[in-house]
Amino acid sequence: MNRRKTLKTLGSAAMAGASGLASRLAFAANPSMVTVVKIAGIPWFNAVEKGIVKGAKDFSIDATMVGPANVDPAQQVKLLEDQIAKKVTVIGLVPLDVKVCEPVLKRAQAAGIKVITHEGPEQEGRDWNVELIDSVKFGEVQMQRIAKDMGEEGEYVVYVGTLTTPLHNKWADAAIAYQKKNYPKMKLAADRFPGADEIDTSYKTTLDVIKAYPNLKGILGFGSNGPIGAGNAVREKRLGKKIAVVGTVLPSQAKDLIADGIIREGFLWNPTDAGYAMVAVARLVLDGKPIKDGVEIPGLGKASVDVPGKLIKVDKIMRINNETIGGLIAGGL
């Protein structure tokens, strides 16, 4: 090869290298993140979306949210596949079924996409999972509350979003285990019921449960719409003094039922903070910041970190009752 051709080849290589570098810099400077939630259009995930939008602005990430029209793991997987096809920088996920989501998330990682989950401590195919509560404690404190209202005896039932929703079932496991250890006169009337992400489903389930178990004294709902649907059914049947409803709720949704004494107390973390935290962690990952115990999560403070387990956790359990609900609603919940 003569000198002119050599210089031309080197120049072309340099230009290609510069082009590739520019492309990588543009990729790093303008990252995109799409978070796939369990269901679109319900108040809980509307609040999550507010946090995502705020995080997008604060952390310079084009961050948005999508979700299936129904609680359907197959629809959620399709949305995840769409994000891989669009070559987003980061996928966020609140999983419905960890086993169903695992293969598509691993394909995302193989394509160089970072994966941040929430409510998915057992989700394979993630870079990090972010939680705003201690999952065992979250189940136990709700069992303590419903046991108090039941006089620590009698039959109760438990609702979850689906039988494969990871954290709902982990909370239920913790609550039931705590009951068996501490309240021997209480009895789980039947296996847990799905449908707690949908008001209509939990309402219809409650009507059936009331008929099937006439001695029922408590309903514990994990899934923000479960206690609402259950509460509506209990109020309709004028059983508010007999059956205690406790569970995960959004204050603005539960206000009337709490005021009427149907929902005895609600529990949650701030879903807006959860959306914000997912984007904040995505920014730390993209910037190559070390994530270790005591890491500062913007807006949430220091977190405990299980590095091998890829779990970031802060303890932000909130109790929703007549004393606290006004302030929580005023704060946007």
C-alpha positions in Angstrom: 0.0 0.0 0.0 1.5 3.4 -1.0 1.8 6.3 1.4 -1.3 8.2 0.0 -3.5 5.1 0.4 -2.2 4.5 3.8 -3.0 8.0 5.0 -6.4 7.8 3.4 -7.1 4.5 5.2 -5.8 5.9 8.5 -7.9 9.0 8.0 -11.0 6.9 7.3 -10.4 4.9 10.5 -9.9 8.0 12.5 -13.1 9.5 11.2 -15.0 6.2 11.9 -13.5 6.2 15.4 -14.5 9.8 16.0 -18.0 9.0 14.7 -18.3 6.1 17.0 -17.1 8.1 19.9 -19.5 10.9 19.1 -22.3 8.3 18.9 -21.4 6.9 22.3 -21.2 10.4 23.8 -24.5 11.3 22.4 -25.9 8.0 23.8 -24.6 8.8 27.2 -25.6 12.5 27.1 -29.2 11.8 26.0 -30.3 8.6 27.7 -33.8 7.3 27.5 -35.7 5.3 30.1 -39.1 3.7 29.9 -40.7 2.1 33.0 -43.2 -0.6 32.4 -45.7 -0.8 35.3 -48.3 -3.4 36.2 -51.3 -1.6 34.9 -51.9 1.8 33.3 -54.4 4.4 34.4 -54.9 3.6 38.1 -54.2 6.3 40.7 -51.2 4.4 42.2 -49.3 4.3 39.0 -50.4 7.8 38.1 -48.6 8.8 41.3 -45.5 6.7 40.2 -45.5 8.6 36.9 -45.3 12.0 38.7 -42.1 10.8 40.3 -40.7 9.6 37.0 -41.5 12.9 35.3 -39.8 14.8 38.1 -36.8 12.5 37.9 -36.5 12.9 34.2 -36.1 16.7 34.7 -33.7 16.4 37.7 -31.5 13.8 36.2 -31.5 14.7 32.5 -33.0 11.4 31.4 -35.8 11.1 28.8 -37.9 9.1 31.3 -41.5 8.0 30.6 -43.9 5.3 31.8 -46.2 2.7 30.1 -48.3 -0.1 31.3 -50.8 -2.7 30.1 -54.5 -2.0 30.0 -55.2 -5.0 32.1 -53.3 -7.0 34.8 -51.7 -9.3 32.2 -48.1 -10.6 32.3 -48.1 -11.3 28.6 -49.1 -7.7 27.8 -46.3 -6.5 30.1 -43.7 -8.7 28.3 -44.9 -7.3 25.0 -44.3 -3.7 26.3 -40.8 -4.8 27.4 -40.1 -6.2 24.0 -41.1 -2.9 22.4 -38.5 -1.1 24.5 -35.8 -3.4 23.4 -36.8 -2.8 19.8 -36.7 0.9 20.4 -33.2 0.6 21.9 -33.9 2.6 25.0 -31.0 3.1 27.4 -32.7 1.9 30.5 -35.8 -0.2 31.2 -37.7 0.2 34.4 -40.1 -2.5 35.6 -42.7 -3.1 38.3 -43.2 -6.8 37.5 -46.4 -8.8 37.5 -44.6 -12.2 37.1 -40.9 -12.5 37.7 -40.6 -15.8 35.8 -42.4 -14.5 32.7 -40.4 -11.3 32.7 -37.0 -13.0 33.2 -36.2 -14.1 29.6 -37.0 -10.7 28.0 -35.1 -8.8 30.6 -32.0 -10.9 30.0 -32.4 -10.2 26.3 -32.5 -6.5 27.2 -29.3 -6.8 29.2 -27.6 -8.7 26.4 -28.5 -5.7 24.1 -26.7 -3.4 26.5 -29.8 -2.0 28.2 -29.7 -1.3 31.9 -32.7 -2.7 34.0 -34.0 -1.1 37.2 -36.9 -2.8 39.0 -39.2 -1.8 41.8 -41.3 -4.4 43.7 -39.1 -7.1 42.2 -36.5 -8.2 44.7 -36.5 -11.7 43.2 -36.5 -10.6 39.6 -33.7 -12.1 37.6 -32.3 -10.0 34.7 -32.0 -6.7 36.6 -29.1 -4.5 37.4 -30.8 -3.2 40.6 -34.1 -3.4 42.5 -35.2 -0.4 44.5 -37.5 -0.7 47.5 -38.9 2.0 49.8 -39.9 -0.5 52.5 -38.7 -3.6 54.4 -40.9 -6.3 52.8 -41.2 -8.5 55.9 -41.9 -5.6 58.2 -44.5 -4.2 55.8 -46.5 -7.5 56.0 -46.1 -7.8 59.8 -47.3 -4.3 60.7 -50.5 -4.8 58.7 -51.1 -8.1 60.4 -50.6 -6.4 63.8 -53.2 -3.8 62.9 -55.9 -6.2 61.6 -55.3 -8.5 64.6 -56.0 -5.5 66.9 -59.3 -4.9 65.1 -60.3 -8.5 65.1 -59.6 -8.9 68.8 -56.8 -11.3 67.9 -59.2 -14.1 67.0 -61.5 -15.2 64.1 -61.3 -15.8 60.4 -59.6 -13.5 57.9 -58.7 -13.6 54.2 -55.8 -12.1 52.2 -55.9 -10.4 48.8 -52.9 -10.0 46.4 -52.7 -8.5 42.9 -52.0 -11.8 41.3 -50.7 -15.1 42.6 -47.3 -14.4 40.9 -46.9 -10.7 41.9 -43.6 -10.9 43.8 -43.9 -8.4 46.6 -47.6 -8.8 47.2 -47.0 -12.5 48.0 -43.9 -11.7 50.0 -45.9 -9.3 52.2 -48.7 -11.9 52.5 -46.2 -14.6 53.5 -44.8 -12.4 56.2 -48.3 -11.4 57.5 -49.5 -15.0 57.6 -46.4 -16.2 59.3 -46.6 -13.5 61.9 -50.3 -14.4 62.6 -49.4 -18.1 63.0 -46.7 -17.2 65.5 -48.4 -14.5 67.5 -52.2 -14.9 67.1 -53.1 -18.6 67.4 -56.8 -17.8 67.7 -56.9 -16.2 64.3 -57.4 -18.4 61.2 -56.7 -17.8 57.5 -60.1 -18.9 56.1 -58.9 -19.7 52.6 -55.8 -19.4 50.3 -55.1 -15.9 49.2 -57.3 -14.3 46.5 -55.9 -12.5 43.4 -57.4 -9.3 42.0 -56.2 -6.6 44.5 -55.0 -4.3 41.7 -58.6 -3.9 40.4 -61.5 -2.4 42.3 -64.2 -4.3 40.5 -62.5 -7.7 40.9 -61.8 -7.2 44.6 -65.4 -5.9 45.1 -66.9 -9.1 43.5 -64.4 -11.3 45.3 -65.5 -9.8 48.6 -69.2 -10.3 48.0 -68.4 -14.0 47.3 -66.1 -14.3 50.4 -68.8 -12.8 52.6 -71.2 -15.5 51.4 -68.7 -18.3 51.7 -67.4 -17.4 55.1 -70.2 -16.0 57.3 -67.9 -15.7 60.3 -65.3 -13.6 58.5 -63.8 -10.8 60.7 -61.0 -9.4 58.6 -59.8 -8.7 55.0 -56.1 -7.8 54.5 -55.5 -6.4 51.0 -52.1 -6.1 49.4 -52.6 -4.1 46.2 -53.8 -0.5 46.2 -57.2 -1.2 44.8 -57.9 -4.3 46.9 -59.0 -2.6 50.2 -61.0 -0.1 48.1 -63.1 -2.8 46.4 -63.3 -4.8 49.6 -64.4 -1.7 51.5 -67.1 -0.9 49.0 -68.5 -4.4 49.3 -68.4 -4.3 53.1 -70.1 -0.9 53.3 -72.8 -2.0 50.8 -73.6 -5.0 53.0 -73.5 -2.8 56.2 -70.8 -5.0 57.7 -68.3 -2.3 58.6 -68.5 -3.0 62.3 -68.1 -6.8 61.9 -65.4 -7.0 59.2 -62.2 -5.0 59.5 -60.5 -4.0 56.2 -56.8 -3.2 56.3 -54.2 -2.9 53.5 -52.2 -1.0 51.0 -54.1 2.1 49.8 -53.7 5.5 48.3 -55.0 8.2 50.7 -57.1 10.1 48.1 -58.8 6.8 47.2 -59.4 5.6 50.7 -60.5 8.9 52.3 -64.2 8.2 52.6 -63.8 4.5 53.6 -61.3 5.5 56.3 -63.6 8.3 57.5 -66.5 5.8 57.7 -64.4 3.3 59.7 -64.6 0.7 57.0 -60.9 0.7 56.2 -59.5 0.7 59.7 -56.0 1.8 58.6 -54.0 1.9 55.4 -50.3 1.4 54.7 -48.0 2.3 51.9 -44.8 4.1 50.8 -44.9 7.2 48.6 -45.4 5.9 45.0 -44.2 9.2 43.7 -40.9 8.7 45.6 -40.7 5.2 44.1 -40.9 6.5 40.5 -38.3 9.2 41.3 -36.0 6.7 43.0 -36.0 4.4 39.9 -34.8 7.3 37.7 -32.3 8.4 40.3 -30.7 4.9 40.5 -30.7 4.7 36.7 -28.7 8.0 36.6 -26.2 6.5 39.2 -25.8 3.4 37.0 -25.3 5.3 33.8 -22.7 7.6 35.4 -20.8 4.6 36.7 -21.2 5.7 40.3 -20.4 3.0 42.9 -23.5 1.7 44.6 -22.7 0.4 48.1 -24.2 0.4 51.6 -25.0 3.9 52.7 -25.3 5.3 49.2 -27.2 8.6 49.0 -30.4 8.2 46.9 -31.4 11.8 45.9 -34.6 12.7 47.6 -34.7 9.6 49.9 -31.4 9.8 51.8 -29.0 7.0 52.7 -30.0 3.5 51.6 -29.0 0.0 52.8 -27.6 -1.9 49.9 -27.3 -5.7 49.3 -24.7 -5.7 46.6 -24.7 -9.4 45.8 -28.6 -9.4 45.9 -28.7 -6.2 43.7 -31.1 -4.6 46.2 -31.3 -1.0 47.3 -33.7 -0.3 50.2 -34.9 2.6 52.3 -37.5 2.3 55.1 -40.4 4.7 54.3 -43.6 2.9 55.5 -46.5 5.4 56.0 -49.6 4.8 58.1 -52.9 6.1 56.7 -55.6 6.9 59.2 -57.9 9.8 60.2 -54.9 11.6 61.9 -52.5 11.4 58.9 -54.7 11.3 55.8 -55.3 15.0 55.4 -51.6 15.8 55.3 -50.9 13.0 52.9 -53.6 14.1 50.5 -52.4 17.7 50.7 -49.0 16.4 49.7 -50.4 14.9 46.5 -51.3 11.4 47.6 
